[in-house]
């Protein structure tokens, strides 16, 4: 794995406060054996582990309400009026889909009625597995186990979205279709063209080769699929269009609090947030924190 980034600030009253940050990547080599000795040393000496930024949805319904919502949520995964992918996609795109579907999904007929964005995610999941890649590489599971072993508190940095009227939200999702086709096409592009680069990035992460990670751009698939959801009308009505900024605000607030009170903290971030010039660590650096990248 890569080395750890160091974020620090000197406190005249209490001395140095340090946060060590691991940059994670997806996908990673599926057969990777992670040498986590350095990680264990850092986690065991830390007061807290800051978990990676995420979004959590909370539906304002009771148990029975959730049970009744399940069929509605499932139907939202399908195209309107029982349409198939062949009916909703341009012919040239559908032809590409058929080739990749046969290769990675076989004769699955049910998926033909899924909305493109959900079909794309299923295809991507099976494609990376077939190419000996893993979505997580077991990294977060290892971190959780080490934190538990050494009694270190794990601190969520989740931005929570409360859906006050879930039934209305599901109807809005179905009525205001995300930009499925762009996400779908970018996913096909990734599987057809970007797989060698994805493997190279995964191996670069596993060997700590930051130069290769900087030189090999990530696929545009994820950004296209996130935008498909956040740019849709239903997402704006729920405030989901501002999720990236709100996620960043939650994590940065947690990082400032940890650096203010803990002698040592361990944190996890997507590695792109560590490498790009306007990422999370760049924001901390602009506020006066010292940031050191691993050699």
C-alpha positions as CSV (number, residue, x, y, z in Angstrom):
1,X,0.0,0.0,0.0
2,X,1.0,3.7,-0.2
3,X,2.8,5.5,2.5
4,X,0.9,7.8,4.9
5,X,0.4,11.5,4.5
6,X,1.2,13.6,7.6
7,X,-0.9,16.5,8.7
8,X,0.3,18.5,11.7
9,X,0.0,21.7,13.6
10,X,2.2,22.9,16.5
11,X,0.3,23.8,19.6
12,X,2.4,26.0,22.0
13,X,0.4,24.7,25.0
14,X,0.1,21.0,24.2
15,X,2.8,20.3,21.6
16,X,2.5,18.7,18.2
17,X,-0.8,17.3,17.1
18,X,-0.5,14.8,14.1
19,X,-3.0,13.1,11.8
20,X,-1.7,10.3,9.6
21,X,-3.8,9.8,6.5
22,X,-4.2,6.7,4.3
23,X,-5.3,7.2,0.7
24,X,-7.6,4.5,-0.5
25,X,-8.4,3.4,-4.1
26,X,-11.1,1.4,-5.9
27,X,-10.6,-1.0,-7.5
28,X,-7.7,-2.8,-6.0
29,X,-6.0,-6.1,-6.8
30,X,-8.2,-8.9,-5.5
31,X,-5.4,-11.2,-4.6
32,X,-3.4,-8.5,-2.7
33,X,-1.8,-9.4,0.6
34,X,-1.5,-6.2,2.5
35,X,1.5,-5.6,4.8
36,X,-0.2,-3.5,7.4
37,X,2.5,-3.4,10.1
38,X,3.1,0.3,9.7
39,X,-0.6,0.9,9.7
40,X,-1.0,-1.1,12.9
41,X,1.7,0.9,14.7
42,X,0.0,4.2,13.7
43,X,-3.5,3.1,14.7
44,X,-2.4,1.6,18.0
45,X,-0.8,4.9,18.9
46,X,-3.8,7.0,17.9
47,X,-6.7,8.2,19.9
48,X,-9.2,8.1,17.1
49,X,-9.7,6.7,13.6
50,X,-11.6,9.1,11.2
51,X,-13.6,7.0,8.8
52,X,-13.8,8.0,5.2
53,X,-16.5,10.5,4.1
54,X,-19.9,9.0,3.2
55,X,-23.5,9.7,2.8
56,X,-26.1,8.1,5.0
57,X,-29.8,8.2,4.2
58,X,-32.4,8.1,7.0
59,X,-36.0,7.6,6.1
60,X,-38.5,9.1,8.5
61,X,-40.7,6.0,8.8
62,X,-41.1,3.2,11.3
63,X,-40.5,-0.5,10.8
64,X,-43.8,-1.2,9.0
65,X,-43.3,1.8,6.8
66,X,-39.9,0.5,5.7
67,X,-41.5,-2.9,4.9
68,X,-44.1,-1.3,2.7
69,X,-41.4,0.9,1.0
70,X,-39.4,-2.1,-0.1
71,X,-41.5,-3.0,-3.2
72,X,-41.6,0.7,-4.2
73,X,-37.8,1.0,-3.9
74,X,-37.4,-2.2,-6.0
75,X,-39.7,-1.0,-8.7
76,X,-37.7,2.3,-8.9
77,X,-34.8,0.2,-10.2
78,X,-36.7,-0.7,-13.3
79,X,-37.5,1.4,-16.4
80,X,-40.9,3.1,-16.6
81,X,-43.8,1.2,-18.3
82,X,-41.8,-2.1,-18.4
83,X,-39.4,-0.7,-21.1
84,X,-36.2,-2.6,-21.8
85,X,-32.7,-1.3,-22.2
86,X,-33.1,-1.8,-26.0
87,X,-36.0,0.6,-26.0
88,X,-34.4,3.3,-23.9
89,X,-30.8,3.3,-25.2
90,X,-29.4,4.4,-28.6
91,X,-28.9,1.4,-30.9
92,X,-25.1,1.7,-31.0
93,X,-24.9,1.9,-27.2
94,X,-27.2,-1.1,-26.8
95,X,-25.0,-3.1,-29.2
96,X,-22.0,-2.5,-27.1
97,X,-24.0,-3.5,-24.0
98,X,-24.9,-6.8,-25.5
99,X,-21.3,-7.7,-26.1
100,X,-20.2,-6.9,-22.6
101,X,-23.3,-8.3,-21.0
102,X,-22.7,-11.7,-22.6
103,X,-19.1,-11.6,-21.5
104,X,-19.7,-10.7,-17.8
105,X,-23.4,-11.3,-17.0
106,X,-24.3,-14.2,-19.3
107,X,-28.0,-14.7,-20.2
108,X,-29.5,-12.6,-17.4
109,X,-32.8,-11.4,-18.8
110,X,-34.1,-9.6,-15.8
111,X,-31.5,-6.9,-16.0
112,X,-32.8,-5.9,-19.4
113,X,-35.7,-4.1,-17.6
114,X,-33.4,-2.2,-15.2
115,X,-32.7,1.5,-15.6
116,X,-29.4,2.1,-17.3
117,X,-27.7,3.5,-14.2
118,X,-28.4,0.3,-12.2
119,X,-27.6,-2.1,-15.1
120,X,-24.2,-0.2,-15.5
121,X,-23.3,-0.7,-11.8
122,X,-24.1,-4.4,-12.0
123,X,-22.0,-4.8,-15.1
124,X,-19.1,-2.9,-13.6
125,X,-19.1,-4.9,-10.4
126,X,-18.9,-8.2,-12.4
127,X,-16.3,-6.9,-14.9
128,X,-13.8,-5.8,-12.2
129,X,-14.2,-9.2,-10.5
130,X,-13.6,-11.0,-13.7
131,X,-10.4,-9.0,-14.2
132,X,-9.1,-10.0,-10.7
133,X,-9.9,-6.7,-9.1
134,X,-11.8,-5.9,-5.9
135,X,-13.9,-2.9,-5.1
136,X,-12.4,-2.5,-1.6
137,X,-9.4,-4.9,-1.4
138,X,-10.4,-5.5,2.2
139,X,-8.7,-2.3,3.3
140,X,-11.5,-0.9,5.4
141,X,-12.2,-4.3,7.0
142,X,-8.5,-4.4,8.1
143,X,-8.7,-0.9,9.5
144,X,-11.8,-1.8,11.5
145,X,-10.2,-4.9,12.9
146,X,-7.0,-3.1,13.9
147,X,-9.0,-0.3,15.6
148,X,-11.1,-2.9,17.5
149,X,-8.0,-4.8,18.5
150,X,-6.3,-1.8,20.0
151,X,-9.5,-0.2,21.5
152,X,-9.3,2.9,19.3
153,X,-12.5,4.8,18.7
154,X,-13.7,5.0,15.1
155,X,-15.4,8.3,14.3
156,X,-17.9,8.4,11.4
157,X,-17.6,11.4,9.0
158,X,-21.0,10.8,7.3
159,X,-23.2,13.5,5.9
160,X,-26.7,12.4,6.8
161,X,-29.7,13.0,4.6
162,X,-33.1,12.7,6.3
163,X,-35.9,11.8,3.8
164,X,-39.0,13.1,5.6
165,X,-41.4,11.7,2.9
166,X,-39.8,8.5,1.5
167,X,-42.8,7.6,-0.7
168,X,-42.8,11.0,-2.3
169,X,-39.0,10.7,-2.8
170,X,-39.4,7.4,-4.6
171,X,-42.1,8.8,-6.8
172,X,-39.9,11.8,-7.6
173,X,-37.0,9.5,-8.4
174,X,-39.1,7.6,-10.9
175,X,-40.6,10.7,-12.4
176,X,-37.4,12.7,-12.7
177,X,-35.0,10.2,-14.4
178,X,-31.3,10.7,-13.7
179,X,-29.1,11.2,-16.7
180,X,-28.7,7.4,-16.9
181,X,-27.4,7.2,-20.4
182,X,-24.2,9.3,-19.7
183,X,-23.4,7.1,-16.7
184,X,-24.1,4.0,-18.8
185,X,-21.8,5.0,-21.7
186,X,-19.0,6.0,-19.3
187,X,-19.2,2.6,-17.7
188,X,-19.0,0.8,-21.0
189,X,-16.0,3.0,-21.9
190,X,-14.3,2.1,-18.6
191,X,-14.8,-1.6,-19.1
192,X,-13.8,-1.6,-22.8
193,X,-10.9,0.9,-22.7
194,X,-9.9,1.7,-19.1
195,X,-9.4,-1.8,-17.7
196,X,-5.6,-1.8,-18.3
197,X,-5.3,1.7,-16.6
198,X,-7.5,0.5,-13.7
199,X,-5.2,-2.5,-13.2
200,X,-2.1,-0.3,-13.4
201,X,-3.5,2.1,-10.8
202,X,-4.5,-0.8,-8.6
203,X,-1.0,-2.2,-8.7
204,X,0.6,1.3,-8.3
205,X,-1.5,1.7,-5.1
206,X,-0.4,-1.8,-3.9
207,X,3.3,-0.9,-4.4
208,X,3.1,2.6,-3.2
209,X,3.9,4.1,-6.6
210,X,2.5,7.6,-6.2
211,X,4.1,8.9,-9.4
212,X,2.1,6.4,-11.5
213,X,-1.1,7.3,-9.6
214,X,-0.5,10.9,-10.4
215,X,0.2,10.2,-14.1
216,X,-2.7,7.8,-14.7
217,X,-6.0,9.7,-14.6
218,X,-9.0,7.9,-13.0
219,X,-11.9,6.8,-15.1
220,X,-14.6,9.4,-15.7
221,X,-17.2,6.7,-14.8
222,X,-17.7,7.5,-11.2
223,X,-18.1,11.3,-11.7
224,X,-20.6,10.7,-14.5
225,X,-22.7,8.4,-12.4
226,X,-22.6,10.6,-9.3
227,X,-23.6,13.6,-11.5
228,X,-26.5,11.5,-13.0
229,X,-28.0,11.3,-9.6
230,X,-27.1,14.6,-8.0
231,X,-28.1,16.6,-11.1
232,X,-31.6,15.1,-11.4
233,X,-34.6,17.1,-10.3
234,X,-35.5,14.8,-7.4
235,X,-31.9,15.1,-6.0
236,X,-32.1,18.9,-6.0
237,X,-35.4,18.8,-4.1
238,X,-33.7,16.6,-1.4
239,X,-30.6,18.8,-1.3
240,X,-28.5,16.0,-2.8
241,X,-27.0,18.3,-5.4
242,X,-24.7,19.8,-2.8
243,X,-23.5,16.5,-1.4
244,X,-19.8,16.7,-2.3
245,X,-19.4,20.1,-0.7
246,X,-21.4,19.0,2.4
247,X,-19.3,15.8,2.7
248,X,-16.2,17.8,2.6
249,X,-17.4,20.2,5.3
250,X,-18.3,17.3,7.6
251,X,-14.9,15.6,7.1
252,X,-12.9,18.8,7.5
253,X,-14.8,19.7,10.7
254,X,-14.0,16.3,12.1
255,X,-10.3,16.6,11.1
256,X,-9.9,20.0,12.7
257,X,-11.5,18.8,15.9
258,X,-9.2,15.7,16.0
259,X,-6.1,17.8,15.3
260,X,-7.2,20.2,18.0
261,X,-7.7,17.6,20.7
262,X,-5.7,14.4,19.8
263,X,-1.9,14.0,20.0
264,X,-2.3,11.5,17.2
265,X,-5.2,10.6,14.8
266,X,-5.5,8.2,11.9
267,X,-7.7,9.0,9.0
268,X,-8.9,7.5,5.7
269,X,-9.6,9.4,2.5
270,X,-9.9,8.5,-1.2
271,X,-6.5,8.9,-2.6
272,X,-7.7,11.4,-5.2
273,X,-8.5,13.8,-2.4
274,X,-4.8,13.6,-1.4
275,X,-3.4,14.1,-4.8
276,X,-5.5,16.8,-6.5
277,X,-4.6,20.4,-5.9
278,X,-8.0,21.3,-4.4
279,X,-8.6,18.2,-2.3
280,X,-9.3,17.9,1.4
281,X,-5.6,18.1,2.5
282,X,-5.0,21.1,0.2
283,X,-7.9,22.8,2.1
284,X,-6.3,22.1,5.4
285,X,-2.9,23.3,4.1
286,X,-4.5,26.5,3.0
287,X,-5.7,27.0,6.6
288,X,-2.2,26.7,8.0
289,X,-1.8,23.0,8.7
290,X,1.5,21.4,7.6
291,X,1.0,18.6,5.0
292,X,3.7,16.2,4.1
293,X,3.3,13.6,1.4
294,X,5.1,10.2,1.8
295,X,8.3,9.8,-0.1
